[in-house]
Each structure stands twice: as structure tokens, then as C-alpha cells.
Amino acid sequence: MASEIKFTQDTMKQFNVAKSFTVNKDRINAMNFSLDGETLISSSDDDSIVIYDCKEGEYVFISFTNKNIFLLFFCKNKTNII
């Protein structure tokens, strides 16, 4: 049986930042991890949609829209986004 972690303030203070992604230049509106946790997609108020490689800690794709995006989801195959 897996043990449970209770997220208290003391527990949260023990966490450290593992990766920092800085391509989005404004407030993040939406973000979603792929099912395998290796890829992250985000959208922000600067109208960018950015796909990050979480293992390497760098972005792999950036696109700009003329609208703010507030919901992003990876499909199961990680090549499609809705």
C-alpha cells in the first residue's frame, strides 16, 4: 500500500524549484502536462502558446495567437492539443 503525504505548510517548505520556464513573458492563463509528465504546454497574456520539454528544461515550440487562451489539454497521443 502506498503511503500518503499530507501537504501542510511545513511539508511545502521542504520543496525546491526543480525547473524554471521563462519563455512566457506575462501572466500564465493555462497550463497542462502530458500524461507522461514529460511535456508542458502553457498560454499567457502575451498571447503565446509554449510547449516545454520538462526533462531538458527548455521550450520546443512557441506560437502566438491574437486571443488569450484559458484552457489547454494534451490528447492521449501528446501530438494533439485541444
ZISULCOR-V852252 format. One line per field, one symbol per residue. ss: DSSP state (~ for helix, > for strand, _ for the rest). phi: phi as a letter, one per 20 degrees, with the letter a starting at -180 (. if undefined). Layout:
ss->???
phi->???
//
This chain:
ss->________~~~~~______________>>>>>>_____>>>>>>___>>>>>>____>>>>>>>_________>______>_
phi->.feddeedfffffefcfebcdcffecgfebbbefgemecccbcbfemedcddeffembedbccdddcfddccbffgemddcc
//
